Amino acid sequence: MEALNDEDTYVRSRVALALGAIGEAARGDLIAALHDGNERVRWGAALALGSIGGEEAATALINALHDPDGDVRQRAAGALADIGEPAVPPLLAALRTDEEEFRQEAIAALGLVGRPAVASLVAALRGHDDWRVRAGAARALGEIGERRSADILIVALDDEREEVREAAREALGSIRKT
C-alpha cells in the first residue's frame, strides 16, 4: 500500500485499481486516495471502493461527487451504483445540500443504484423543492423501468415546471417500452 505514495501518478493509479481486489483491508487507503492530487488516482480509488462496498466507502464516494474532475464524479456515481442499497441513505442525505450540482450528481447516482432506490426516487419526485432534482428523479425512474413508478410519473405530468413534465413524459415512454 506504500505504492499509493509513489511519485509516479501512473503507479499510484494502477495501485488504487488493484487494491479493490484486496478488499476491506484496503478501504482506508483507498478513501485517502480519493484526495490524491491526480484525477486518475482518484478515479481508480473510486472504482476500487465500488467493488469493496460498505457504508464507509459509500460515504467517501458521496464526497467524491464534489470532485472538480467530471470523470472522477462519474466514476464515483458508478461506484455508488455498484455498492447498491447501502449507498441509498448517504445519497438521500446529499439531496438536502445547498449545492445544485451536487444534488444532481446524487440523484443521477440514485438512478444508477436501480431498484433499491425506487422508493427514494419516488419521494424526491413527489416532494423535493428543487425542480432539477424532481426532473432527475423522473429520468432515473424511467431508466430503471419500474412499472410501479408509473403512477407518480403520471402525477408529475402536472408539475409546475415544464422540465419536470418533459422528464416524466420521457420516463413513462421508457417504462412503456420495458
C-alpha positions in Angstrom: 0.0 0.0 0.0 3.1 2.2 0.2 2.9 2.3 -3.6 -0.1 4.7 -3.2 2.5 7.3 -2.2 4.8 6.7 -5.2 5.8 9.9 -7.0 4.7 8.4 -10.4 1.0 9.0 -10.9 0.6 6.1 -13.2 1.9 3.7 -10.5 -0.5 5.3 -7.9 -3.5 5.0 -10.3 -2.7 1.3 -11.1 -2.2 0.5 -7.4 -5.5 2.2 -6.5 -7.3 -0.1 -9.0 -5.5 -3.2 -7.8 -6.4 -2.5 -4.2 -10.0 -3.2 -5.0 -9.1 -6.9 -5.2 -7.6 -6.8 -1.7 -11.0 -5.9 -0.2 -11.8 -4.4 3.1 -8.2 -4.2 4.3 -7.6 -1.6 1.6 -10.7 0.5 2.3 -8.9 3.2 4.4 -6.1 3.7 2.0 -8.5 3.9 -0.9 -10.6 6.5 0.9 -7.4 8.5 1.4 -6.5 8.1 -2.3 -9.8 9.9 -3.2 -7.9 13.0 -2.1 -4.8 12.4 -4.3 -3.7 15.4 -6.4 -4.1 13.3 -9.6 -7.5 12.6 -11.0 -6.5 9.2 -12.4 -5.6 8.1 -8.9 -8.9 9.4 -7.6 -11.0 7.6 -10.2 -9.0 4.4 -9.7 -9.8 4.7 -6.0 -13.4 5.3 -6.7 -13.7 2.2 -8.9 -12.0 0.1 -6.3 -14.2 1.4 -3.5 -17.2 0.4 -5.5 -16.0 -3.2 -5.7 -15.3 -3.2 -1.9 -18.6 -1.6 -0.9 -19.9 -0.8 2.5 -21.4 2.3 4.1 -18.0 3.9 4.9 -17.0 3.5 1.2 -20.4 4.9 0.2 -19.9 8.0 2.4 -16.5 8.6 0.9 -17.8 8.2 -2.6 -20.6 10.7 -1.9 -18.0 13.2 -1.0 -16.2 12.4 -4.3 -19.3 13.7 -6.1 -17.8 17.1 -5.2 -14.6 16.3 -7.1 -13.6 19.1 -9.5 -13.0 16.5 -12.2 -16.1 15.2 -14.1 -14.6 11.8 -14.8 -14.0 11.3 -11.0 -17.6 12.3 -10.3 -18.9 9.9 -12.9 -16.8 7.0 -11.6 -17.9 7.8 -8.0 -21.5 7.7 -9.1 -20.9 4.4 -10.9 -19.1 3.0 -7.8 -22.1 4.0 -5.7 -24.3 2.1 -8.1 -22.0 -1.0 -7.6 -22.4 -0.6 -3.8 -26.2 -0.6 -4.3 -28.6 -0.4 -1.4 -26.1 0.7 1.3 -25.4 3.8 -0.8 -29.1 5.0 -0.7 -29.1 6.7 2.7 -26.0 8.8 2.1 -27.3 9.7 -1.3 -30.6 10.8 0.2 -28.7 13.0 2.6 -26.8 14.5 -0.3 -30.1 15.7 -1.8 -30.5 18.0 1.2 -27.4 20.1 0.4 -27.5 23.6 -0.9 -25.2 22.7 -3.9 -27.2 22.3 -7.0 -24.6 20.3 -9.0 -24.0 18.0 -6.0 -27.7 17.3 -5.7 -27.9 16.5 -9.5 -24.9 14.1 -9.2 -26.6 12.4 -6.2 -29.9 12.0 -8.0 -28.1 10.5 -11.0 -26.3 8.1 -8.7 -29.5 7.0 -7.1 -30.8 6.2 -10.6 -27.7 4.0 -11.2 -28.4 2.2 -7.9 -31.5 0.9 -9.6 -34.5 -0.9 -7.9 -33.3 -0.4 -4.3 -33.5 3.4 -4.9 -37.0 3.5 -6.4 -38.8 4.5 -3.2 -36.3 7.3 -2.6 -36.6 8.5 -6.2 -40.4 8.5 -5.9 -40.2 10.5 -2.7 -37.8 13.0 -4.4 -40.1 13.3 -7.4 -43.2 13.8 -5.2 -41.8 16.5 -2.9 -38.4 17.9 -3.5 -38.2 21.7 -3.6 -35.6 21.8 -6.4 -37.2 21.1 -9.8 -33.9 19.8 -11.1 -34.0 17.0 -8.5 -37.6 16.2 -9.4 -36.7 16.1 -13.1 -33.6 13.9 -12.4 -35.8 11.6 -10.3 -38.2 11.2 -13.1 -35.4 10.5 -15.6 -33.9 8.0 -13.2 -37.2 6.2 -12.7 -37.5 5.9 -16.5 -34.1 4.4 -16.7 -34.8 1.9 -14.0 -38.1 1.0 -15.8 -40.0 0.1 -12.6 -43.7 -0.1 -13.7 -44.9 0.7 -10.2 -43.5 4.2 -10.5 -45.8 5.0 -13.4 -48.5 6.4 -11.1 -46.2 9.1 -9.6 -44.8 9.9 -13.1 -48.4 10.5 -14.2 -48.9 12.9 -11.3 -45.6 14.6 -12.3 -47.2 15.4 -15.7 -48.9 18.2 -13.8 -45.7 19.6 -12.2 -45.4 23.4 -12.3 -42.1 23.1 -14.3 -42.0 22.1 -17.9 -38.7 20.4 -17.4 -40.2 18.0 -14.9 -43.2 17.4 -17.1 -41.0 16.6 -20.0 -38.8 14.2 -17.9 -42.0 12.4 -16.7 -43.3 12.0 -20.3 -39.9 10.6 -21.4 -39.8 8.3 -18.3 -43.3 7.0 -19.0 -42.3 6.3 -22.6 -39.3 4.3 -21.4 -41.4 2.3 -18.9 -43.9 1.5 -21.6 -41.1 0.0 -23.7 -40.0 -2.4 -21.0 
